[in-house]
Amino acid sequence: MTKMASRSEAVKKMAELLKLGAVMLPQKCPVKNCNLPLFKLRSGEIVCPTHGRVYLVRSDEEAKQILSKASLMQVLDALEKRVIEVLNKSGNNMLSVGYREIIGWLEVLERIIRIRRELVKAPEEGKS
């Protein structure tokens, strides 16, 4: 893709973000040579039109917390994927799998979703 084409795609994505109610921020994307403006979504997430989710940090400690949280999110994503695979197999073989086992896996899935919500909500609570 040429520079002009990629720039055109970025402009389209920025327009789409604005249409969806995102707010353009004065900060630029921290990715080397990007320099596109960042956008704050209604959910509070900060994104670059090209690189997706971006974290703005003020200290090394805050960077460590975000890296830790991102690692936990990756674990939750992998766990969720595995639980869904197990549930799909269970659904295809309903006669050999007990309903209690299926309910147990659904409870695990529910906990994953709850933990993920708390992780996303946590930074917003710290802001005043």
MOPAC internal coordinates of N, CA, C and O (Angstrom, degrees):
PM7 1SCF
backbone

  N    0.0000 0     0.00 0     0.00 0    0    0    0
  C    1.4586 1     0.00 0     0.00 0    1    0    0
  C    1.5313 1   108.70 1     0.00 0    2    1    0
  O    1.2310 1   120.15 1   -44.85 1    3    2    1
  N    1.3052 1   117.32 1   135.15 1    3    2    1
  C    1.4566 1   121.50 1  -179.82 1    5    3    2
  C    1.5163 1   110.31 1   -76.47 1    6    5    3
  O    1.2310 1   120.94 1   -15.18 1    7    6    5
  N    1.3347 1   115.80 1   164.82 1    7    6    5
  C    1.4704 1   120.33 1   178.55 1    9    7    6
  C    1.5201 1   110.94 1   -60.85 1   10    9    7
  O    1.2310 1   121.18 1   139.64 1   11   10    9
  N    1.3444 1   115.35 1   -40.36 1   11   10    9
  C    1.4651 1   119.62 1  -178.74 1   13   11   10
  C    1.5277 1   111.00 1   -64.66 1   14   13   11
  O    1.2310 1   120.25 1   138.01 1   15   14   13
  N    1.3419 1   117.13 1   -41.99 1   15   14   13
  C    1.4623 1   121.13 1   179.60 1   17   15   14
  C    1.5214 1   110.82 1   -66.22 1   18   17   15
  O    1.2310 1   120.34 1   137.74 1   19   18   17
  N    1.3387 1   116.95 1   -42.26 1   19   18   17
  C    1.4641 1   119.29 1  -179.59 1   21   19   18
  C    1.5266 1   110.42 1   -67.87 1   22   21   19
  O    1.2310 1   119.97 1   144.65 1   23   22   21
  N    1.3066 1   117.66 1   -35.35 1   23   22   21
  C    1.4690 1   121.38 1   177.12 1   25   23   22
  C    1.5299 1   110.13 1   -65.31 1   26   25   23
  O    1.2310 1   121.08 1   138.65 1   27   26   25
  N    1.3392 1   115.54 1   -41.35 1   27   26   25
  C    1.4591 1   120.62 1   178.78 1   29   27   26
  C    1.5358 1   110.92 1   -63.05 1   30   29   27
  O    1.2310 1   120.64 1   138.89 1   31   30   29
  N    1.3386 1   116.38 1   -41.11 1   31   30   29
  C    1.4646 1   120.89 1   177.46 1   33   31   30
  C    1.5316 1   110.45 1   -63.54 1   34   33   31
  O    1.2310 1   120.44 1   139.36 1   35   34   33
  N    1.3210 1   116.77 1   -40.64 1   35   34   33
  C    1.4642 1   121.02 1   179.51 1   37   35   34
  C    1.5220 1   110.61 1   -63.34 1   38   37   35
  O    1.2310 1   120.36 1   138.47 1   39   38   37
  N    1.3258 1   116.91 1   -41.53 1   39   38   37
  C    1.4698 1   120.82 1   178.87 1   41   39   38
  C    1.5254 1   110.08 1   -63.61 1   42   41   39
  O    1.2310 1   120.19 1   139.58 1   43   42   41
  N    1.3289 1   117.23 1   -40.42 1   43   42   41
  C    1.4728 1   120.90 1   177.59 1   45   43   42
  C    1.5303 1   110.74 1   -62.25 1   46   45   43
  O    1.2310 1   120.89 1   136.78 1   47   46   45
  N    1.3405 1   115.89 1   -43.22 1   47   46   45
  C    1.4628 1   119.72 1   179.36 1   49   47   46
  C    1.5278 1   111.61 1   -65.04 1   50   49   47
  O    1.2310 1   120.73 1   141.51 1   51   50   49
  N    1.3498 1   116.20 1   -38.49 1   51   50   49
  C    1.4718 1   119.74 1   178.36 1   53   51   50
  C    1.5281 1   110.06 1   -63.69 1   54   53   51
  O    1.2310 1   120.36 1   136.71 1   55   54   53
  N    1.3239 1   116.91 1   -43.29 1   55   54   53
  C    1.4674 1   120.77 1   178.88 1   57   55   54
  C    1.5264 1   110.39 1   -62.42 1   58   57   55
  O    1.2310 1   120.72 1   139.66 1   59   58   57
  N    1.3217 1   116.22 1   -40.34 1   59   58   57
  C    1.4618 1   120.25 1   179.27 1   61   59   58
  C    1.5327 1   111.16 1   -64.88 1   62   61   59
  O    1.2310 1   120.47 1   138.58 1   63   62   61
  N    1.3279 1   116.70 1   -41.42 1   63   62   61
  C    1.4630 1   120.42 1   177.87 1   65   63   62
  C    1.5265 1   111.07 1   -61.20 1   66   65   63
  O    1.2310 1   120.52 1   136.87 1   67   66   65
  N    1.3274 1   116.60 1   -43.13 1   67   66   65
  C    1.4690 1   120.36 1   178.89 1   69   67   66
  C    1.5225 1   110.91 1   -64.08 1   70   69   67
  O    1.2310 1   120.30 1   139.44 1   71   70   69
  N    1.3310 1   117.04 1   -40.56 1   71   70   69
  C    1.4670 1   120.92 1   177.97 1   73   71   70
  C    1.5287 1   111.15 1   -61.38 1   74   73   71
  O    1.2310 1   120.61 1   146.92 1   75   74   73
  N    1.3419 1   116.45 1   -33.08 1   75   74   73
  C    1.4590 1   120.96 1  -178.84 1   77   75   74
  C    1.5272 1   112.77 1   -82.32 1   78   77   75
  O    1.2310 1   120.86 1  -178.56 1   79   78   77
  N    1.3374 1   115.95 1     1.44 1   79   78   77
  C    1.4624 1   119.46 1   175.94 1   81   79   78
  C    1.5140 1   114.81 1    97.03 1   82   81   79
  O    1.2310 1   119.88 1  -171.09 1   83   82   81
  N    1.3238 1   117.83 1     8.91 1   83   82   81
  C    1.4548 1   120.29 1   177.29 1   85   83   82
  C    1.5290 1   109.75 1   -71.46 1   86   85   83
  O    1.2310 1   121.01 1   -24.05 1   87   86   85
  N    1.3195 1   115.68 1   155.95 1   87   86   85
  C    1.4654 1   121.65 1   179.35 1   89   87   86
  C    1.5216 1   108.52 1  -110.68 1   90   89   87
  O    1.2310 1   120.70 1   -50.87 1   91   90   89
  N    1.3378 1   116.27 1   129.13 1   91   90   89
  C    1.4558 1   120.10 1   177.31 1   93   91   90
  C    1.5229 1   108.83 1   -75.36 1   94   93   91
  O    1.2310 1   120.74 1   -49.90 1   95   94   93
  N    1.3249 1   116.19 1   130.10 1   95   94   93
  C    1.4565 1   122.07 1  -178.37 1   97   95   94
  C    1.5288 1   110.62 1   -98.78 1   98   97   95
  O    1.2310 1   120.09 1   -20.01 1   99   98   97
  N    1.3224 1   117.44 1   159.99 1   99   98   97
  C    1.4708 1   119.53 1   178.54 1  101   99   98
  C    1.5353 1   112.66 1   -74.93 1  102  101   99
  O    1.2310 1   120.20 1   162.08 1  103  102  101
  N    1.3431 1   117.22 1   -17.92 1  103  102  101
  C    1.4630 1   120.34 1  -179.25 1  105  103  102
  C    1.5271 1   110.59 1   -75.85 1  106  105  103
  O    1.2310 1   121.77 1   -29.43 1  107  106  105
  N    1.3226 1   114.22 1   150.57 1  107  106  105
  C    1.4656 1   121.33 1   177.70 1  109  107  106
  C    1.5222 1   109.37 1  -102.84 1  110  109  107
  O    1.2310 1   120.75 1   -22.10 1  111  110  109
  N    1.3258 1   116.17 1   157.90 1  111  110  109
  C    1.4611 1   122.28 1   178.21 1  113  111  110
  C    1.5297 1   109.41 1   -58.91 1  114  113  111
  O    1.2310 1   120.38 1   -47.19 1  115  114  113
  N    1.3384 1   116.89 1   132.81 1  115  114  113
  C    1.4651 1   119.75 1  -179.02 1  117  115  114
  C    1.5299 1   114.17 1   -77.84 1  118  117  115
  O    1.2310 1   119.91 1   172.92 1  119  118  117
  N    1.3257 1   117.78 1    -7.08 1  119  118  117
  C    1.4644 1   120.44 1   179.62 1  121  119  118
  C    1.5262 1   109.00 1   -68.83 1  122  121  119
  O    1.2310 1   121.11 1   -46.16 1  123  122  121
  N    1.3219 1   115.48 1   133.84 1  123  122  121
  C    1.4617 1   121.42 1  -175.97 1  125  123  122
  C    1.5281 1   111.58 1   -53.14 1  126  125  123
  O    1.2310 1   120.82 1   -48.56 1  127  126  125
  N    1.3362 1   116.04 1   131.44 1  127  126  125
  C    1.4729 1   125.27 1   177.26 1  129  127  126
  C    1.5297 1   114.57 1    66.33 1  130  129  127
  O    1.2310 1   119.38 1  -166.71 1  131  130  129
  N    1.3222 1   118.79 1    13.29 1  131  130  129
  C    1.4650 1   119.87 1   178.36 1  133  131  130
  C    1.5274 1   109.79 1   -85.41 1  134  133  131
  O    1.2310 1   120.33 1   117.22 1  135  134  133
  N    1.3167 1   116.97 1   -62.78 1  135  134  133
  C    1.4669 1   123.98 1   177.30 1  137  135  134
  C    1.5250 1   115.29 1    59.94 1  138  137  135
  O    1.2310 1   119.54 1  -165.17 1  139  138  137
  N    1.3302 1   118.48 1    14.83 1  139  138  137
  C    1.4668 1   119.88 1   175.32 1  141  139  138
  C    1.5257 1   109.08 1   -78.25 1  142  141  139
  O    1.2310 1   120.39 1   -28.28 1  143  142  141
  N    1.3311 1   116.86 1   151.72 1  143  142  141
  C    1.4723 1   118.31 1   177.11 1  145  143  142
  C    1.5227 1   110.43 1   -68.50 1  146  145  143
  O    1.2310 1   121.20 1   -30.05 1  147  146  145
  N    1.3320 1   115.32 1   149.95 1  147  146  145
  C    1.4609 1   121.19 1   176.07 1  149  147  146
  C    1.5217 1   109.19 1   -89.28 1  150  149  147
  O    1.2310 1   120.72 1   -22.83 1  151  150  149
  N    1.3324 1   116.23 1   157.17 1  151  150  149
  C    1.4558 1   122.71 1  -179.32 1  153  151  150
  C    1.5167 1   109.42 1  -128.18 1  154  153  151
  O    1.2310 1   121.08 1   -39.46 1  155  154  153
  N    1.3262 1   115.54 1   140.54 1  155  154  153
  C    1.4587 1   120.54 1   175.50 1  157  155  154
  C    1.5197 1   107.86 1  -102.12 1  158  157  155
  O    1.2310 1   120.87 1   -59.82 1  159  158  157
  N    1.3347 1   115.95 1   120.18 1  159  158  157
  C    1.4558 1   121.17 1   179.48 1  161  159  158
  C    1.5267 1   110.20 1   -78.55 1  162  161  159
  O    1.2310 1   120.75 1   -13.65 1  163  162  161
  N    1.2997 1   116.17 1   166.35 1  163  162  161
  C    1.4750 1   120.39 1   178.12 1  165  163  162
  C    1.5151 1   111.66 1   -60.15 1  166  165  163
  O    1.2310 1   120.43 1   151.23 1  167  166  165
  N    1.3407 1   116.78 1   -28.77 1  167  166  165
  C    1.4685 1   121.59 1   179.70 1  169  167  166
  C    1.5263 1   112.17 1   -73.49 1  170  169  167
  O    1.2310 1   120.66 1   168.79 1  171  170  169
  N    1.3604 1   116.35 1   -11.21 1  171  170  169
  C    1.4575 1   120.54 1  -178.37 1  173  171  170
  C    1.5194 1   112.88 1    99.55 1  174  173  171
  O    1.2310 1   120.60 1   167.72 1  175  174  173
  N    1.3270 1   116.46 1   -12.28 1  175  174  173
  C    1.4630 1   119.93 1   178.39 1  177  175  174
  C    1.5171 1   110.43 1   -67.92 1  178  177  175
  O    1.2310 1   120.94 1   -32.89 1  179  178  177
  N    1.3313 1   115.80 1   147.11 1  179  178  177
  C    1.4573 1   121.31 1   176.35 1  181  179  178
  C    1.5199 1   107.46 1  -108.64 1  182  181  179
  O    1.2310 1   121.03 1   -51.87 1  183  182  181
  N    1.3374 1   115.63 1   128.13 1  183  182  181
  C    1.4637 1   120.06 1  -175.81 1  185  183  182
  C    1.5230 1   111.70 1  -132.22 1  186  185  183
  O    1.2310 1   122.08 1   -26.99 1  187  186  185
  N    1.3244 1   113.62 1   153.01 1  187  186  185
  C    1.4620 1   122.10 1   169.78 1  189  187  186
  C    1.5241 1   105.62 1  -100.47 1  190  189  187
  O    1.2310 1   119.27 1   -41.26 1  191  190  189
  N    1.3266 1   118.99 1   138.74 1  191  190  189
  C    1.4611 1   120.41 1   179.77 1  193  191  190
  C    1.5292 1   113.25 1   -58.65 1  194  193  191
  O    1.2310 1   120.17 1   153.60 1  195  194  193
  N    1.3149 1   117.28 1   -26.40 1  195  194  193
  C    1.4555 1   121.06 1  -178.74 1  197  195  194
  C    1.5245 1   112.93 1   -98.25 1  198  197  195
  O    1.2310 1   120.17 1   138.17 1  199  198  197
  N    1.3294 1   117.28 1   -41.83 1  199  198  197
  C    1.4611 1   120.71 1  -171.70 1  201  199  198
  C    1.5254 1   114.83 1  -101.18 1  202  201  199
  O    1.2310 1   119.82 1   175.90 1  203  202  201
  N    1.3091 1   117.94 1    -4.10 1  203  202  201
  C    1.4590 1   119.87 1   179.08 1  205  203  202
  C    1.5140 1   112.51 1    81.37 1  206  205  203
  O    1.2310 1   121.20 1    34.30 1  207  206  205
  N    1.3268 1   115.30 1  -145.70 1  207  206  205
  C    1.4650 1   121.56 1  -173.94 1  209  207  206
  C    1.5203 1   111.64 1   -61.64 1  210  209  207
  O    1.2310 1   121.35 1   -44.52 1  211  210  209
  N    1.3317 1   115.02 1   135.48 1  211  210  209
  C    1.4592 1   122.60 1  -179.13 1  213  211  210
  C    1.5250 1   107.61 1  -131.84 1  214  213  211
  O    1.2310 1   120.70 1   -35.58 1  215  214  213
  N    1.3137 1   116.26 1   144.42 1  215  214  213
  C    1.4582 1   121.25 1   177.12 1  217  215  214
  C    1.5206 1   108.87 1  -112.61 1  218  217  215
  O    1.2310 1   120.64 1   -52.75 1  219  218  217
  N    1.3210 1   116.37 1   127.25 1  219  218  217
  C    1.4639 1   121.69 1   175.26 1  221  219  218
  C    1.5202 1   107.33 1  -100.69 1  222  221  219
  O    1.2310 1   120.45 1   -56.15 1  223  222  221
  N    1.3252 1   116.74 1   123.85 1  223  222  221
  C    1.4575 1   120.64 1  -177.24 1  225  223  222
  C    1.5222 1   110.68 1  -121.99 1  226  225  223
  O    1.2310 1   121.57 1   -28.37 1  227  226  225
  N    1.3258 1   114.61 1   151.63 1  227  226  225
  C    1.4633 1   120.37 1  -179.24 1  229  227  226
  C    1.5254 1   112.25 1  -106.71 1  230  229  227
  O    1.2310 1   120.24 1   165.57 1  231  230  229
  N    1.3598 1   117.15 1   -14.43 1  231  230  229
  C    1.4663 1   119.75 1  -176.98 1  233  231  230
  C    1.5229 1   110.13 1  -150.57 1  234  233  231
  O    1.2310 1   121.25 1   -14.03 1  235  234  233
  N    1.3270 1   115.21 1   165.97 1  235  234  233
  C    1.4669 1   120.29 1   176.23 1  237  235  234
  C    1.5231 1   110.72 1   -63.48 1  238  237  235
  O    1.2310 1   120.59 1   142.90 1  239  238  237
  N    1.3176 1   116.47 1   -37.10 1  239  238  237
  C    1.4676 1   121.04 1   179.78 1  241  239  238
  C    1.5316 1   110.34 1   -62.85 1  242  241  239
  O    1.2310 1   120.52 1   136.07 1  243  242  241
  N    1.3160 1   116.60 1   -43.93 1  243  242  241
  C    1.4606 1   120.76 1   178.22 1  245  243  242
  C    1.5325 1   110.61 1   -63.72 1  246  245  243
  O    1.2310 1   120.02 1   142.14 1  247  246  245
  N    1.3218 1   117.56 1   -37.86 1  247  246  245
  C    1.4694 1   121.82 1   177.74 1  249  247  246
  C    1.5265 1   110.24 1   -63.50 1  250  249  247
  O    1.2310 1   120.37 1   138.40 1  251  250  249
  N    1.3443 1   116.91 1   -41.60 1  251  250  249
  C    1.4661 1   120.95 1   178.24 1  253  251  250
  C    1.5294 1   110.91 1   -62.87 1  254  253  251
  O    1.2310 1   120.63 1   137.62 1  255  254  253
  N    1.3360 1   116.41 1   -42.38 1  255  254  253
  C    1.4653 1   120.12 1   179.20 1  257  255  254
  C    1.5195 1   111.10 1   -62.25 1  258  257  255
  O    1.2310 1   120.51 1   137.86 1  259  258  257
  N    1.3211 1   116.63 1   -42.14 1  259  258  257
  C    1.4674 1   120.63 1  -178.75 1  261  259  258
  C    1.5276 1   110.49 1   -67.74 1  262  261  259
  O    1.2310 1   120.23 1   138.55 1  263  262  261
  N    1.3369 1   117.16 1   -41.45 1  263  262  261
  C    1.4623 1   119.72 1   177.60 1  265  263  262
  C    1.5190 1   111.06 1   -62.31 1  266  265  263
  O    1.2310 1   120.74 1   139.54 1  267  266  265
  N    1.3165 1   116.19 1   -40.46 1  267  266  265
  C    1.4534 1   120.88 1   178.12 1  269  267  266
  C    1.5288 1   110.93 1   -62.97 1  270  269  267
  O    1.2310 1   120.98 1   135.47 1  271  270  269
  N    1.3197 1   115.73 1   -44.53 1  271  270  269
  C    1.4595 1   120.97 1   179.34 1  273  271  270
  C    1.5282 1   110.91 1   -64.96 1  274  273  271
  O    1.2310 1   120.34 1   139.49 1  275  274  273
  N    1.3332 1   116.96 1   -40.51 1  275  274  273
  C    1.4649 1   120.81 1   178.96 1  277  275  274
  C    1.5247 1   110.54 1   -64.18 1  278  277  275
  O    1.2310 1   120.37 1   141.42 1  279  278  277
  N    1.3353 1   116.90 1   -38.58 1  279  278  277
  C    1.4648 1   120.76 1   177.59 1  281  279  278
  C    1.5225 1   110.32 1   -64.37 1  282  281  279
  O    1.2310 1   120.63 1   137.32 1  283  282  281
  N    1.3207 1   116.41 1   -42.68 1  283  282  281
  C    1.4547 1   120.55 1   178.52 1  285  283  282
  C    1.5252 1   110.66 1   -63.43 1  286  285  283
  O    1.2310 1   120.15 1   141.04 1  287  286  285
  N    1.3203 1   117.31 1   -38.96 1  287  286  285
  C    1.4669 1   120.77 1   177.73 1  289  287  286
  C    1.5303 1   110.56 1   -62.59 1  290  289  287
  O    1.2310 1   120.05 1   140.81 1  291  290  289
  N    1.3263 1   117.51 1   -39.19 1  291  290  289
  C    1.4649 1   120.58 1   177.80 1  293  291  290
  C    1.5213 1   110.74 1   -63.82 1  294  293  291
  O    1.2310 1   120.51 1   138.94 1  295  294  293
  N    1.3315 1   116.63 1   -41.06 1  295  294  293
  C    1.4712 1   120.40 1   177.37 1  297  295  294
  C    1.5235 1   109.93 1   -62.75 1  298  297  295
  O    1.2310 1   120.63 1   135.06 1  299  298  297
  N    1.3272 1   116.40 1   -44.94 1  299  298  297
  C    1.4667 1   120.24 1   179.30 1  301  299  298
  C    1.5292 1   111.33 1   -62.00 1  302  301  299
  O    1.2310 1   120.44 1   139.39 1  303  302  301
  N    1.3353 1   116.76 1   -40.61 1  303  302  301
  C    1.4649 1   120.39 1   178.12 1  305  303  302
  C    1.5250 1   111.33 1   -61.14 1  306  305  303
  O    1.2310 1   120.56 1   134.53 1  307  306  305
  N    1.3423 1   116.54 1   -45.47 1  307  306  305
  C    1.4646 1   120.83 1   179.90 1  309  307  306
  C    1.5287 1   110.92 1   -64.97 1  310  309  307
  O    1.2310 1   120.78 1   138.18 1  311  310  309
  N    1.3305 1   116.11 1   -41.82 1  311  310  309
  C    1.4573 1   120.63 1   179.07 1  313  311  310
  C    1.5203 1   110.99 1   -64.31 1  314  313  311
  O    1.2310 1   120.50 1   136.46 1  315  314  313
  N    1.3274 1   116.64 1   -43.54 1  315  314  313
  C    1.4618 1   120.95 1   178.47 1  317  315  314
  C    1.5306 1   110.55 1   -60.14 1  318  317  315
  O    1.2310 1   120.47 1   136.21 1  319  318  317
  N    1.3107 1   116.71 1   -43.79 1  319  318  317
  C    1.4687 1   121.15 1   178.93 1  321  319  318
  C    1.5277 1   110.41 1   -59.66 1  322  321  319
  O    1.2310 1   120.79 1   135.52 1  323  322  321
  N    1.3330 1   116.10 1   -44.48 1  323  322  321
  C    1.4742 1   120.49 1  -179.70 1  325  323  322
  C    1.5244 1   110.91 1   -64.83 1  326  325  323
  O    1.2310 1   119.54 1   136.44 1  327  326  325
  N    1.3235 1   118.49 1   -43.56 1  327  326  325
  C    1.4633 1   121.65 1   179.66 1  329  327  326
  C    1.5257 1   110.38 1   -61.49 1  330  329  327
  O    1.2310 1   120.43 1   138.27 1  331  330  329
  N    1.3198 1   116.79 1   -41.73 1  331  330  329
  C    1.4694 1   120.59 1   179.28 1  333  331  330
  C    1.5268 1   110.48 1   -64.56 1  334  333  331
  O    1.2310 1   120.26 1   140.67 1  335  334  333
  N    1.3411 1   117.11 1   -39.33 1  335  334  333
  C    1.4684 1   120.13 1   175.84 1  337  335  334
  C    1.5280 1   110.80 1   -60.18 1  338  337  335
  O    1.2310 1   120.50 1   134.45 1  339  338  337
  N    1.3359 1   116.65 1   -45.55 1  339  338  337
  C    1.4620 1   121.19 1   179.79 1  341  339  338
  C    1.5323 1   110.00 1   -62.23 1  342  341  339
  O    1.2310 1   120.42 1   136.26 1  343  342  341
  N    1.3276 1   116.81 1   -43.74 1  343  342  341
  C    1.4623 1   120.33 1   179.97 1  345  343  342
  C    1.5315 1   111.50 1   -64.48 1  346  345  343
  O    1.2310 1   120.34 1   141.45 1  347  346  345
  N    1.3197 1   116.96 1   -38.55 1  347  346  345
  C    1.4622 1   119.97 1   177.29 1  349  347  346
  C    1.5250 1   111.15 1   -62.76 1  350  349  347
  O    1.2310 1   120.55 1   136.00 1  351  350  349
  N    1.3425 1   116.55 1   -44.00 1  351  350  349
  C    1.4649 1   120.34 1   177.33 1  353  351  350
  C    1.5181 1   110.78 1   -64.06 1  354  353  351
  O    1.2310 1   120.55 1   139.46 1  355  354  353
  N    1.3466 1   116.55 1   -40.54 1  355  354  353
  C    1.4630 1   120.83 1   179.23 1  357  355  354
  C    1.5163 1   110.89 1   -63.79 1  358  357  355
  O    1.2310 1   120.66 1   139.48 1  359  358  357
  N    1.3226 1   116.35 1   -40.52 1  359  358  357
  C    1.4565 1   120.52 1   179.53 1  361  359  358
  C    1.5118 1   112.20 1   -64.32 1  362  361  359
  O    1.2310 1   120.39 1   145.08 1  363  362  361
  N    1.3170 1   116.86 1   -34.92 1  363  362  361
  C    1.4654 1   121.17 1   178.71 1  365  363  362
  C    1.5175 1   112.16 1   -75.08 1  366  365  363
  O    1.2310 1   120.37 1   160.76 1  367  366  365
  N    1.3391 1   116.89 1   -19.24 1  367  366  365
  C    1.4592 1   121.76 1  -176.05 1  369  367  366
  C    1.5252 1   109.69 1  -128.45 1  370  369  367
  O    1.2310 1   120.84 1  -130.99 1  371  370  369
  N    1.3226 1   116.00 1    49.01 1  371  370  369
  C    1.4671 1   122.93 1  -170.95 1  373  371  370
  C    1.5307 1   113.31 1   -58.81 1  374  373  371
  O    1.2310 1   119.97 1   148.47 1  375  374  373
  N    1.3403 1   117.66 1   -31.53 1  375  374  373
  C    1.4649 1   119.85 1  -175.93 1  377  375  374
  C    1.5344 1   112.43 1   -69.94 1  378  377  375
  O    1.2310 1   119.87 1   148.50 1  379  378  377
  N    1.3236 1   117.86 1   -31.50 1  379  378  377
  C    1.4657 1   119.88 1  -176.89 1  381  379  378
  C    1.5286 1   113.06 1   -92.47 1  382  381  379
  O    1.2310 1   120.18 1   171.71 1  383  382  381
  N    1.3288 1   117.26 1    -8.29 1  383  382  381
  C    1.4616 1   121.23 1  -178.54 1  385  383  382
  C    1.5253 1   108.34 1  -112.17 1  386  385  383
  O    1.2310 1   120.88 1   -48.30 1  387  386  385
  N    1.3227 1   115.93 1   131.70 1  387  386  385
  C    1.4555 1   119.64 1  -179.81 1  389  387  386
  C    1.5203 1   112.09 1   -74.97 1  390  389  387
  O    1.2310 1   121.33 1   -27.93 1  391  390  389
  N    1.3157 1   115.05 1   152.07 1  391  390  389
  C    1.4614 1   120.01 1   178.69 1  393  391  390
  C    1.5183 1   111.67 1   -63.57 1  394  393  391
  O    1.2310 1   120.33 1   148.16 1  395  394  393
  N    1.3379 1   116.97 1   -31.84 1  395  394  393
  C    1.4703 1   119.51 1   178.87 1  397  395  394
  C    1.5246 1   111.07 1   -63.72 1  398  397  395
  O    1.2310 1   120.90 1   142.12 1  399  398  397
  N    1.3227 1   115.89 1   -37.88 1  399  398  397
  C    1.4629 1   119.05 1   178.12 1  401  399  398
  C    1.5262 1   110.39 1   -65.18 1  402  401  399
  O    1.2310 1   120.47 1   137.38 1  403  402  401
  N    1.3201 1   116.70 1   -42.62 1  403  402  401
  C    1.4686 1   120.62 1   178.91 1  405  403  402
  C    1.5219 1   110.13 1   -63.64 1  406  405  403
  O    1.2310 1   120.49 1   136.70 1  407  406  405
  N    1.3234 1   116.67 1   -43.30 1  407  406  405
  C    1.4660 1   120.51 1   178.03 1  409  407  406
  C    1.5277 1   110.17 1   -61.82 1  410  409  407
  O    1.2310 1   120.29 1   140.52 1  411  410  409
  N    1.3142 1   117.04 1   -39.48 1  411  410  409
  C    1.4659 1   120.86 1   177.57 1  413  411  410
  C    1.5271 1   111.65 1   -59.75 1  414  413  411
  O    1.2310 1   120.59 1   135.42 1  415  414  413
  N    1.3361 1   116.47 1   -44.58 1  415  414  413
  C    1.4730 1   120.10 1   178.42 1  417  415  414
  C    1.5230 1   111.30 1   -66.59 1  418  417  415
  O    1.2310 1   120.34 1   143.19 1  419  418  417
  N    1.3273 1   116.96 1   -36.81 1  419  418  417
  C    1.4681 1   119.70 1   177.37 1  421  419  418
  C    1.5286 1   110.91 1   -65.21 1  422  421  419
  O    1.2310 1   120.38 1   144.21 1  423  422  421
  N    1.3228 1   116.88 1   -35.79 1  423  422  421
  C    1.4687 1   120.15 1   176.58 1  425  423  422
  C    1.5282 1   110.89 1   -66.37 1  426  425  423
  O    1.2310 1   120.31 1   142.06 1  427  426  425
  N    1.3268 1   117.02 1   -37.94 1  427  426  425
  C    1.4644 1   120.29 1   176.24 1  429  427  426
  C    1.5265 1   109.29 1   -62.21 1  430  429  427
  O    1.2310 1   120.49 1   135.26 1  431  430  429
  N    1.3226 1   116.67 1   -44.74 1  431  430  429
  C    1.4647 1   121.21 1   178.89 1  433  431  430
  C    1.5266 1   111.03 1   -60.99 1  434  433  431
  O    1.2310 1   120.64 1   138.11 1  435  434  433
  N    1.3220 1   116.39 1   -41.89 1  435  434  433
  C    1.4616 1   120.86 1   177.85 1  437  435  434
  C    1.5338 1   111.39 1   -61.79 1  438  437  435
  O    1.2310 1   120.09 1   139.60 1  439  438  437
  N    1.3241 1   117.44 1   -40.40 1  439  438  437
  C    1.4743 1   121.22 1   178.35 1  441  439  438
  C    1.5260 1   111.29 1   -65.45 1  442  441  439
  O    1.2310 1   120.56 1   139.71 1  443  442  441
  N    1.3270 1   116.54 1   -40.29 1  443  442  441
  C    1.4646 1   120.51 1   177.79 1  445  443  442
  C    1.5236 1   109.81 1   -58.91 1  446  445  443
  O    1.2310 1   120.74 1   133.30 1  447  446  445
  N    1.3174 1   116.18 1   -46.70 1  447  446  445
  C    1.4708 1   121.25 1  -179.72 1  449  447  446
  C    1.5244 1   110.39 1   -62.46 1  450  449  447
  O    1.2310 1   120.10 1   138.10 1  451  450  449
  N    1.3245 1   117.41 1   -41.90 1  451  450  449
  C    1.4643 1   121.61 1  -179.80 1  453  451  450
  C    1.5302 1   111.21 1   -65.04 1  454  453  451
  O    1.2310 1   120.36 1   135.86 1  455  454  453
  N    1.3351 1   116.91 1   -44.14 1  455  454  453
  C    1.4681 1   120.54 1   179.12 1  457  455  454
  C    1.5231 1   110.06 1   -63.02 1  458  457  455
  O    1.2310 1   120.52 1   137.24 1  459  458  457
  N    1.3334 1   116.61 1   -42.76 1  459  458  457
  C    1.4676 1   120.18 1  -179.85 1  461  459  458
  C    1.5294 1   110.61 1   -61.45 1  462  461  459
  O    1.2310 1   120.31 1   137.49 1  463  462  461
  N    1.3280 1   117.01 1   -42.51 1  463  462  461
  C    1.4746 1   120.57 1   177.92 1  465  463  462
  C    1.5232 1   111.22 1   -60.50 1  466  465  463
  O    1.2310 1   120.53 1   136.99 1  467  466  465
  N    1.3253 1   116.59 1   -43.01 1  467  466  465
  C    1.4695 1   120.75 1   179.82 1  469  467  466
  C    1.5231 1   110.87 1   -64.51 1  470  469  467
  O    1.2310 1   120.16 1   141.07 1  471  470  469
  N    1.3209 1   117.31 1   -38.93 1  471  470  469
  C    1.4644 1   120.49 1   178.92 1  473  471  470
  C    1.5092 1   111.56 1   -65.01 1  474  473  471
  O    1.2310 1   120.25 1   140.72 1  475  474  473
  N    1.3240 1   117.12 1   -39.28 1  475  474  473
  C    1.4609 1   121.43 1  -179.75 1  477  475  474
  C    1.5228 1   109.83 1   -71.47 1  478  477  475
  O    1.2310 1   120.33 1   142.84 1  479  478  477
  N    1.3278 1   116.97 1   -37.16 1  479  478  477
  C    1.4596 1   122.01 1  -176.90 1  481  479  478
  C    1.5265 1   112.05 1   -75.67 1  482  481  479
  O    1.2310 1   119.31 1   151.23 1  483  482  481
  N    1.3158 1   118.91 1   -28.77 1  483  482  481
  C    1.4714 1   123.35 1  -173.26 1  485  483  482
  C    1.5287 1   114.21 1   -53.74 1  486  485  483
  O    1.2310 1   118.26 1   132.89 1  487  486  485
  N    1.3536 1   120.92 1   -47.11 1  487  486  485
  C    1.4729 1   118.68 1  -178.30 1  489  487  486
  C    1.5197 1   112.65 1   -65.78 1  490  489  487
  O    1.2310 1   120.35 1   148.87 1  491  490  489
  N    1.3301 1   116.94 1   -31.13 1  491  490  489
  C    1.4663 1   120.18 1  -179.20 1  493  491  490
  C    1.5177 1   111.22 1   -68.37 1  494  493  491
  O    1.2310 1   120.10 1   146.11 1  495  494  493
  N    1.3432 1   117.41 1   -33.89 1  495  494  493
  C    1.4539 1   121.09 1  -179.96 1  497  495  494
  C    1.5189 1   112.09 1   -68.45 1  498  497  495
  O    1.2310 1   120.82 1   150.04 1  499  498  497
  N    1.3417 1   116.03 1   -29.96 1  499  498  497
  C    1.4567 1   120.27 1  -179.30 1  501  499  498
  C    1.5026 1   113.12 1   -73.21 1  502  501  499
  O    1.2310 1   119.98 1   162.23 1  503  502  501
  N    1.3514 1   117.65 1   -17.77 1  503  502  501
  C    1.4702 1   121.99 1  -179.52 1  505  503  502
  C    1.5088 1   109.75 1   -85.56 1  506  505  503
  O    1.2310 1   120.11 1   -37.45 1  507  506  505
  N    1.2904 1   117.40 1   142.55 1  507  506  505
  C    1.4837 1   121.04 1   177.30 1  509  507  506
  C    1.4860 1   111.27 1  -125.48 1  510  509  507
  O    1.2310 1   120.10 1   180.00 1  511  510  509

